[in-house]
Amino acid sequence: MTTPAFAGPADVLIVGGGIGGLSAAFALARAGLRVRVLEQAREFGEVGAGLQIAPNCTRILHEYGLLDEAKRLGVLPKSMVMRDAVDGSELTRLDLADLERKYGFPYMVIHRSDLHGMFLRACRRADVDLVTDARISGYENTASGARVLWEDGRADEARVIIAADGLHSVARRLLVEDELVSSAYVAYRAAVPIEQVDRDVDLSEVSVHVGPRCHFVQYGLRGGEMLNQVAVFQSPKALAGEEDWGTPDELDNAFAATCPDVRAGIPLMWRDRWWRMFDRDPIMTWVHGNIALLGDAAHPPLQYMAQGAIMAIEDGWVLAEHVAARRAGDGSIDWPGVLAAYEAVRPEHCRRVMLTARAWGELWHLDGVARLQRNEILRARDIYDYSFTEWIYGPTALTPEEEPPMFAPIPLDSVSALVSTG
């Protein structure tokens, strides 16, 4: 049995002990609040493999005093390279050392469990009350705040409740009765010791091979001791409406016509589990009285932008910044003002990321003439052109006015003549 980190009620209850919940708890505890995290599992932990952490997140880790620890746990690759999965040719790249010079903070890759563990340790140092076996069945507003209802009949109250309860969020139902959106794509992962890899792999780069209805990602983890791989493909069984979809036979079929470098990685994929790729349509209302959504509960994206965990970390940072800005001299906080400011800026940013992720998925998986057009556009890009990253890798906006403009997409048919005569 654990001893509570503080006596009495919490200022903020956070439901969900994933990366979003713990990072928000740490941010709010740094702001001087008593924070309790309710996690349904028997212990805090995270499953999965690698994560990419862009400068808009490493900037926040630096502010939290956690960036050096993250660097020790992760890898700072030198470049991100996109290649064609069919012929293996290079399409474009990012010089990640130059990216760091431009944005002031590095692009890094880290094991999901290492990032989660780092925030868990930070929460313990900050006296966050960490509660496990907390199965929550409902949420209610009260005259003085809000409460969560446990499945066993108990209730827990606080001034504000942050629902970081994930893709299948219970709290989201307070705001919208929506359904998951299936992309019909599935992800296989593998994070394996490098000595198990029987081919040469450049661990100084994040490599992305994009192909017809599939893509393949690989990069190093834990100082190059591990190789992380992700293989994503469209499932014919899903398109046909079958319930058992994304199976290993589909994995093998999906990558059968890819280049040797990609095919060589497929035997390493974990075959006992796979991740069907769902998102939800964006919503612009995240606050219900004294209850607010955070992370995947508010904005579960497809993974193509590598911004899912980052958006959740940004959510907590923005909340804490508005708490600090709306604290009176007597220590009281204008919580309606905090939640209104949070809702004024975060939904629009995350809407952009979610819709761009969908569009990027379509772009990566093109076939036929459209694939050739995409390749020509990517090859023509100046390596040091950051017009497509300015809106996402810069400082996290605290107000709508600080949100940068979106990039201007290049139409595929702008290179149709070049491709057809090429």
N, C-alpha and C positions, 0 to 999 in steps of 0.2 A: 504494500500500500504506500502510495506516495504522499508526502506532506505538502499541503498547499503552499504556494510561494508567498501568499499574503492572506490575512484574515479578512472575512467579510466579503461583500459583493464586489464584483468586478465593475470597472467603468465600461469596458468593452468585452463582449463575448464574441469569439470567433469560432464558427463551426467549420471544422475541416482543418486537418493538420498536414496538408501537403505543402508544396513550396509556396503557393500563394498565401495560405493561411499563416504559416510560420513567418514568412517575410513581413506580412502586414502586422503580425503580433510584435515582432521585433521593432518595426518602425514606430508603432504606437507606444510601446514601452519606452523607447528612447525619448518620446515626447512627454514622458512623465505619467502615463496612464497605467492603471492596474488592468492587466489584460489576462483573460483566461481563454485557452484554446481547448475545444472539445473535439476529440478525434474518435471516430467510431471503432477503429481497429484496437487490438490489444496492446499494440506498441506503435510508436511513431516510426515510419519507414516509408521508402519510396521504391517502386519497381520501375523497370525500364532500362535504358542504356544511356547513350550520350545526349547532351544538349549543346546547342550553339548559343553563346552569350555575346550579343553585339554591343557596340559602344553605348547605346542608350541604356543598357543594363549595367555594364561594368562601371559606368559613371556613378550609378547609385550604390553599387558595392563599395566603391572608393569612399563615398560619403559616409557609408555605414562603418568604415574601418575594416572591411572584410575582403578587400580586393587582393591583398597580399596572400591571405590564406587561400582564396580561390585560385590564384596563380599557382600556388604550391600543389594544389589538388588537380589542376587541369593542365591544359596544353595551350600555348600561344602559337598557332600555326602562322606560317609566313604568307600563305596565299590561299585563296579560294578559287578553284578552277572548275568551270563547267565544260563538259565534253558531250559529244554526241554518242549515245549508247549503242548505235548501230555500227558506225565506222570508227569510233574511238577518237575522232579528231577534236582538237581543242576549239571551243567556241568563244569563250571570253574568260576573264579572270579578274579578281580583285587582289591588289597588292596590300596585304593586311598590315604591313609595317607602315605603308603610306596612309592607309585608312586610320591607323592610330594617330599619326601625326595630324591628320585633318580634324578628327573628332576629339582628340585629347585623351582617349581611353581605348584599351585594346579590344580586339575581337578574340574570344577564347572559346575553347570547347572543354566540357567537363562532364563527368558521369553524373547522371541525375541524382543518384543516391548520395554522391559527395556534396553536391550543392544543397540538398535537403539536410544532410547531416550538419553542414556548416551553419545553416539557419537554426537548426535545433539547438546546437551548442550556444549560439548567440542568444537565443530566447532564454535558455537556462541561466546564462550570465546576467541577463536583464530582468530576472525574477518573474518571467511570464509563468503563469500557473498552467501546467500542461496536464490535461485530463484525458485518459484513454477509456475504452469501452463505453463511449458516450454515443448511444444510438438515438438520434433525434428524429422525431416524427412530425413536428410541427413548429410553427412560429406564430407569435401573437404580439401585437402592440399593446402597451399598457399606458396608464395615465402618466407614468413617470419614466417610461422607457420602452422596453420590449422584453419578451421572455421566449425561451425555447422549451418545448415539451419533449421529454424523454419518452421512449417507448415503454419504459417501466412505470410511467405515471408521475415521475418527478418533474419539476420545473426549475429553471434557472433564469434569473433576471439580471439585467444590466441596463445602463443608460442607452447603449447602442449595441446592436447585434450585427456582425459582419458575417454573411453567409458565403463561405468559401467552400461550398459543398459539391463542387465539381460538375461534370457533364450532366449528371442525373439529379441536379439540385432540387431539393424539396422546396426551398425558399423561392425559387424562380416561379413556382406556381402561384405565388401571391400576386405576381405581376402579369403573367401571360400563361395561357394554356397552349404551349407549342410542342412540337414533336421534334425528335432528332431528324436531321437530314443526312441520309446515307449518300456518300460519294461513289459507292460501289468500288472503291479502292481499298486495299488492305496493305498493311505494313508488316514485314518480317524484320526482326532485329537480331543482332549478334554483337556482343562485346566479349571478345576472347583474348587470352594472353597472346602476345605477339609471337611467341615461340610455336604456337599452333598454326601459324600462317605460313604456308609453303610457297609463297611467292614474294617478290620484291614489292613493297608498298612504300610510297613516299609519305612519311608521317609529318612532313613539314607543311602539308596542304590539306585543306578540306576539299574533297573531290566529289563532284556531282555529275553523274552521267544521265542525260535526259533522253528518253526514247519513246517510241510509239506505245502509248498506254502503260508505260513503266518508267521508273527511274531508280538509280542506285547511288547511295551516298556512302563515303567512307572517310574516316579520319582517326587519328590517334587519341588515346586517353591515358590519364595517369602517367604523365611524363614519357609517353611512348611505350609503356609496358603493355598496353592493350590496344587492339584495333576495334573500332566501332564500325559496324556496317548496318545500313538500312536499305531494304529492298521493297519497293512499293509498286503495285501493279493493279490494273483494273480487273475485277473478277467477272468472267463470263457467267458464272453461276449466279452472282448477285444481279446481273442484268437480266437474267432469265427468271428471277424471282425465287430462286431456290434458297432454302434456309441454311443449308450447310455450304457456306461459301468462303473463299479465301484459303482453301486447303493446299497442302504442300504440292500436290500434283499441278495445281494452277500456278504456283510459284515457278516450278520448273518450266512449264510451258510458256509462261510470260517472258522469260529471259532466254529462251532457246535461241533466238535470232540476234542476240546482242553480241558485242565485240568480245574477244577473248579475256580482256581485263575484267569485265563485268561477270562473265560466265564463271571465271575462276573463283569469284567470291561467293557464289550462290551455295556451294556445299557447306559453307561455314554457318549458314543461317540457322538460328534456333527453329526447330520444326514442331515443337510441342506446344507452341503458343504463337498467336498472331494477333494483330491489332486492326480491327475493322475501323475505317476512318469515317467518323461522323463529325458534323458540326451542327450548328443551329443558325437560323436566320437572325441577323442582328436585331437587338431591341435597344431603344433609346431611353427607356425608363428602368433605372436600377435601384431606386429607393422607394420603399413602402413604409411611410412613417419613420420609425427609428430602426428599420431593418434595411440593410444595403447589401447588394450582391458584389462579389469580387472574384476575379479569376475566371475559371471555366464556367462557373455558375452564371456569370454575366455574358461571357464572350468565348465560347469554346471554338477555336479555329481549326481548320485543316492545317497541317504542319508545314506547308511549303514556304512560309515566310520565316520559319524558325523563331517565332515571336510569342508562342503561347505562354511559356513560363515567364518570359520577359514582361508581357503585358500584365500578368498577375503581380509581379514584383513592382512594376510601375504603379499599379492601383494602390498598393499599400503605401508607397512613398508619397503619392499625391494626397492620400487621406491624412497622413501624418503632417505634411506641410500645411495643409489647411487647418488642422488642429492647432498647430503652433501659431498660425496667423490669426486665429479667432479665440485665443485664450485671453481672458480679461485679467486685470491686475490682481483680483482676488482668487485667481486660479480657475474660475468657472469657464466653461467652453460653450460657445454658441454652436451647439450641435446641428440645429436646422441649417445654419449657415454653412457649416462644414459639409454636410451631406448634399446640400444644393450646389456648392462649388464643385464637389466631386462629380456629381451627375452632369454638371454643365460642360465638363471637358472630356471625361474618359469615354463615354459611349460613342462619341463621334470618332475619336481616334481609333478605338477598337473596331468600329464598323468598317473603317477604311482598311484596317489590317485584314479583317476577316474576308471582305470581298476581294481584296487584292490577292489573298492566299488562294481563293477559288480560281481567280483568273490566271494566277501563276501556275496552278496545277494544270489548267487547260493548255497553257503555253508549253509547259514542259513535255506534255504527252502527245503532241501533235504527230501526225503521220502524213505521208504523201507530199504533195506540193507545199502544204502549209508548214511541214517540218523543214523543208529546204528554205522557205522564206524566213522562218524564225532563225535558222542557222546563219543566213546572210546578215540579218539585222544584228545578231549577237557578235559575229565576227567583225562587223564594221565599228563596233563600240570602242572608243578610246578607253584603255585600261584605267586611266585616271579621271574618267568622267563620272562624277558623283551625283549627277542630276537625278538618278533613280534611287538614291539612298538618302538624300537630304531630308526627306519628309519622315524618315523612320529612325535614323541613327543619331540625329541631333538630340539636344536636351529635351527631356520629357516636359510637355506643356502643362502648366498649372491653370491656365485660363484658355478659353476658346481663342482669344486673340493671339496667343503664343503658338497655336497649332500651325505648323508650316503648310504651305500649299502642296497639293498632290503633284506627282510627276505627270508628264504628258505622254501617254502610250504612243508607240510607233505602230501604225497600222501594218499588218502583214502584207497587204496588197501594194504597199509602197515599194516593194522590191520584186513584184511579180515579173516585170519585164526582164530584170537581171537574172532571175532564176530560170525563166523559160528559155533564155538565149545563152545562159551561162556556159 
